[in-house]
Amino acid sequence: MATDAAGILNSMTAPIDLIATFIPNEGEFFRVKLALEIAIDEVAKEPGCIRYELTEATEDKLVLTERWASQEDLDKHSKGVAVQDLNESLSALLAEPVKLEYV
């Protein structure tokens, strides 16, 4: 086990589950959905990716459910090209910042 900056123990090998919620601007649902689908195809190939799928898609919000083998894999993903490309694609399409929740 590793210790973070606050001295809290965390496991570098426990699976990490996340939910990412995307709120599209009015009229941008399909563009947001397409950007997510493109990212899903790329991210699914990343090391440590166990699950990365769109689990809810309505005009009001899109929900992406993620599972990573470890915090290290999630950290690498967060800094990777697929996330950078997705953020760039979504920059003008979202009504608010992406909401990330650990579950």
N, C-alpha and C positions, 0 to 999 in steps of 0.2 A: 504494500500500500504506500501511496505517496501522500505528502502533506502539502496543502496549498498555502498561499501567502498568509492566510488567517490562522494557520495551524490546524485546520480541519482535515481529518483523515478522509481520503477518498480513494476509491478503487480505480485503478487504471484499466482494469480488465472487465469490469461489470458492463453489461449492455446499457446503452443510454437511449432512452425513449424521449422523443420530442414531438410536439405538434406545432406546426407553423401555420398561422392564419393570415390570409391575404384578403384585403378589402379593396376591390377594384373601383376605380372612378366610374361614374355612371357611363354606360355605353362601352366600357372597356373589358367586360367579362371575357369575351372570346379571345382577345389578345393576351390577357393575363393567363388564361387557361393554356393557350398555345405555348407561351413562354415556359410555363411550368412543365408541360409535356416534353418539351425539348430538353429541359434540365433533367427531368426524371430519366430519360434515356441515357444521358451522360453520367449522372450520379450513380445509377444502379451498377455501373462498372467499377466504381471506386473501391479500393480496399477497405474492408470493415463495414461496408454498407449491407445491412441485413434487410432493411425495408425502407423504401422511399417512394410513397405512392399518394396520389390524390384520393382522399377518402370522402370528401364532400365538395360539391361544386354547385353553388346556386348563384343567382345574379348578385347577391349581397356579399358572399364570401366564398373563398376556396380554402380548403384545409388539406395540408400535406402532413402525413404521418411518417415519421422517421424512426429508424432504429439503427444504432451504430454499435459495433462490437466493443468499442472502448471510447473513452474520452479522447484519447490520442487520435483515433480515427476521425472522430467528429471535429476535432481541432484542425486536422489536415484538410478535411472537407470544407470547413468554414473559410479557409484561406485559399482554396483551390480555384481553378479557372472556371469551372461550371458555376460556382456561386457568384463569382465576379461577373460572368456573362449574364446570369439571371438578374442580378441586381441592376446591371446596366439596362437590360431589356425592360425591367419593371419600373425604372426610375420615374417615368411620367405617367404611369398607368394606375398607380395605387393611390387611394384616398388617404391612407395613413401608413406609417411604418409597419413592416411585418411584425406580427406578435409571435414570439417564440415562448413556448411553455414546456418545461420538463415535466414528464408524467411518470 
